[in-house]
Amino acid sequence: MNRRHHPVTLLQATQDSPTLARLTELTRDSSARLKAIEPLIPGPLRPAIQAGPIDGSVWCLIVSSNAVAAKLRQFLPALEAHLRTKGWEITSIRLKVQISRDR
């Protein structure tokens, strides 16, 4: 059997694969959620927060340190309520500390 491999763009690959299409959709949704709550997050904390995975009605934010996580926990009820007013069905936001490997 002689296979020919043709390069495809990322967009083509995601359109041809339901799994990749779903992953792309979740990534866009997660980024949109972060953008929606950014005005509610104090400016100095914003660079330390990244959009994370969505698991049903639970959304994860990836934070750079335990200190950022502790401070952000104070805002979680307001962030969750804000997302619900924007139409997202969210029951909770989970925080995950991303440990830097270059320490």
CYANA upper distance limits for C-alpha pairs under 8 A (distance plus 0.5 A):
  8 VAL  CA     12 GLN  CA      6.55
  8 VAL  CA     13 ALA  CA      6.96
  9 THR  CA     13 ALA  CA      6.77
 10 LEU  CA     14 THR  CA      6.67
 11 LEU  CA     15 GLN  CA      6.71
 12 GLN  CA     16 ASP  CA      6.66
 13 ALA  CA     17 SER  CA      6.73
 13 ALA  CA     20 LEU  CA      7.87
 14 THR  CA     18 PRO  CA      7.63
 14 THR  CA     19 THR  CA      8.26
 14 THR  CA     20 LEU  CA      5.29
 14 THR  CA     21 ALA  CA      5.14
 14 THR  CA     24 THR  CA      7.74
 15 GLN  CA     20 LEU  CA      8.09
 15 GLN  CA     21 ALA  CA      6.39
 16 ASP  CA     21 ALA  CA      8.31
 17 SER  CA     21 ALA  CA      6.53
 18 PRO  CA     22 ARG  CA      6.60
 19 THR  CA     23 LEU  CA      6.75
 20 LEU  CA     24 THR  CA      6.56
 21 ALA  CA     25 GLU  CA      6.69
 22 ARG  CA     26 LEU  CA      6.70
 23 LEU  CA     27 THR  CA      6.66
 24 THR  CA     28 ARG  CA      6.72
 25 GLU  CA     29 ASP  CA      6.63
 26 LEU  CA     30 SER  CA      6.53
 26 LEU  CA     53 PRO  CA      7.96
 26 LEU  CA     54 ILE  CA      7.20
 27 THR  CA     31 SER  CA      6.73
 27 THR  CA     53 PRO  CA      7.87
 28 ARG  CA     32 ALA  CA      6.62
 29 ASP  CA     33 ARG  CA      6.71
 30 SER  CA     34 LEU  CA      6.90
 30 SER  CA     51 ALA  CA      6.16
 30 SER  CA     52 GLY  CA      7.00
 30 SER  CA     53 PRO  CA      7.31
 30 SER  CA     54 ILE  CA      7.24
 30 SER  CA     59 TRP  CA      8.22
 31 SER  CA     35 LYS  CA      6.73
 31 SER  CA     51 ALA  CA      6.17
 32 ALA  CA     36 ALA  CA      6.66
 33 ARG  CA     37 ILE  CA      6.96
 33 ARG  CA     51 ALA  CA      8.31
 33 ARG  CA     83 LEU  CA      7.62
 34 LEU  CA     38 GLU  CA      6.51
 34 LEU  CA     50 GLN  CA      8.07
 34 LEU  CA     51 ALA  CA      6.38
 35 LYS  CA     39 PRO  CA      8.48
 36 ALA  CA     83 LEU  CA      7.84
 37 ILE  CA     41 ILE  CA      7.27
 37 ILE  CA     79 LEU  CA      6.75
 37 ILE  CA     82 HIS  CA      7.78
 37 ILE  CA     83 LEU  CA      7.81
 38 GLU  CA     46 ARG  CA      7.48
 40 LEU  CA     79 LEU  CA      7.71
 41 ILE  CA     45 LEU  CA      7.26
 41 ILE  CA     46 ARG  CA      6.96
 41 ILE  CA     72 LEU  CA      8.42
 41 ILE  CA     75 PHE  CA      8.19
 42 PRO  CA     46 ARG  CA      7.19
 43 GLY  CA     47 PRO  CA      8.49
 45 LEU  CA     49 ILE  CA      7.38
 45 LEU  CA     68 VAL  CA      7.27
 48 ALA  CA     63 VAL  CA      6.10
 48 ALA  CA     64 SER  CA      5.68
 48 ALA  CA     65 SER  CA      8.34
 48 ALA  CA     68 VAL  CA      7.67
 49 ILE  CA     61 LEU  CA      7.19
 49 ILE  CA     62 ILE  CA      6.23
 49 ILE  CA     63 VAL  CA      5.13
 49 ILE  CA     64 SER  CA      7.14
 50 GLN  CA     61 LEU  CA      6.40
 50 GLN  CA     62 ILE  CA      5.54
 50 GLN  CA     63 VAL  CA      6.88
 51 ALA  CA     60 CYS  CA      7.49
 51 ALA  CA     61 LEU  CA      5.65
 51 ALA  CA     62 ILE  CA      6.72
 52 GLY  CA     59 TRP  CA      7.50
 52 GLY  CA     60 CYS  CA      5.32
 52 GLY  CA     61 LEU  CA      5.33
 52 GLY  CA     62 ILE  CA      6.17
 53 PRO  CA     59 TRP  CA      6.68
 53 PRO  CA     60 CYS  CA      5.96
 53 PRO  CA     61 LEU  CA      8.13
 54 ILE  CA     58 VAL  CA      6.51
 54 ILE  CA     59 TRP  CA      5.03
 54 ILE  CA     60 CYS  CA      6.77
 55 ASP  CA     59 TRP  CA      6.70
 57 SER  CA     89 GLU  CA      6.41
 57 SER  CA     90 ILE  CA      4.96
 57 SER  CA     91 THR  CA      5.91
 57 SER  CA     92 SER  CA      7.48
 58 VAL  CA     90 ILE  CA      6.42
 58 VAL  CA     91 THR  CA      6.41
 58 VAL  CA     92 SER  CA      5.61
 58 VAL  CA     93 ILE  CA      6.27
 58 VAL  CA     94 ARG  CA      7.44
 59 TRP  CA     90 ILE  CA      7.74
 59 TRP  CA     92 SER  CA      7.07
 59 TRP  CA     93 ILE  CA      5.38
 59 TRP  CA     94 ARG  CA      6.54
 60 CYS  CA     93 ILE  CA      6.08
 60 CYS  CA     94 ARG  CA      5.06
 60 CYS  CA     95 LEU  CA      6.11
 60 CYS  CA     96 LYS  CA      7.42
 61 LEU  CA     93 ILE  CA      7.54
 61 LEU  CA     94 ARG  CA      6.74
 61 LEU  CA     95 LEU  CA      5.50
 61 LEU  CA     96 LYS  CA      6.74
 62 ILE  CA     95 LEU  CA      6.46
 62 ILE  CA     96 LYS  CA      5.38
 62 ILE  CA     97 VAL  CA      6.35
 62 ILE  CA     98 GLN  CA      6.76
 63 VAL  CA     68 VAL  CA      6.96
 63 VAL  CA     69 ALA  CA      6.79
 63 VAL  CA     95 LEU  CA      7.35
 63 VAL  CA     96 LYS  CA      6.55
 63 VAL  CA     97 VAL  CA      5.42
 63 VAL  CA     98 GLN  CA      6.44
 64 SER  CA     68 VAL  CA      7.24
 64 SER  CA     69 ALA  CA      8.48
 64 SER  CA     97 VAL  CA      6.22
 64 SER  CA     98 GLN  CA      5.83
 64 SER  CA     99 ILE  CA      7.24
 64 SER  CA    100 SER  CA      8.16
 65 SER  CA     69 ALA  CA      6.89
 65 SER  CA     97 VAL  CA      6.11
 65 SER  CA     98 GLN  CA      7.37
 65 SER  CA     99 ILE  CA      7.61
 66 ASN  CA     70 ALA  CA      6.59
 66 ASN  CA     97 VAL  CA      6.89
 67 ALA  CA     71 LYS  CA      6.80
 68 VAL  CA     72 LEU  CA      6.46
 69 ALA  CA     73 ARG  CA      6.56
 69 ALA  CA     95 LEU  CA      7.08
 69 ALA  CA     96 LYS  CA      8.30
 69 ALA  CA     97 VAL  CA      7.61
 70 ALA  CA     74 GLN  CA      7.74
 71 LYS  CA     75 PHE  CA      8.07
 72 LEU  CA     76 LEU  CA      7.06
 75 PHE  CA     79 LEU  CA      6.63
 76 LEU  CA     80 GLU  CA      6.48
 76 LEU  CA     93 ILE  CA      7.32
 77 PRO  CA     81 ALA  CA      6.66
 78 ALA  CA     82 HIS  CA      6.55
 79 LEU  CA     83 LEU  CA      6.74
 80 GLU  CA     84 ARG  CA      6.81
 80 GLU  CA     90 ILE  CA      7.22
 80 GLU  CA     91 THR  CA      7.81
 80 GLU  CA     92 SER  CA      6.97
 80 GLU  CA     93 ILE  CA      7.35
 81 ALA  CA     85 THR  CA      6.84
 82 HIS  CA     86 LYS  CA      6.95
 83 LEU  CA     87 GLY  CA      7.06
 83 LEU  CA     88 TRP  CA      6.08
 83 LEU  CA     89 GLU  CA      8.31
 83 LEU  CA     90 ILE  CA      7.70
 84 ARG  CA     88 TRP  CA      5.49
 84 ARG  CA     89 GLU  CA      6.42
 84 ARG  CA     90 ILE  CA      6.88
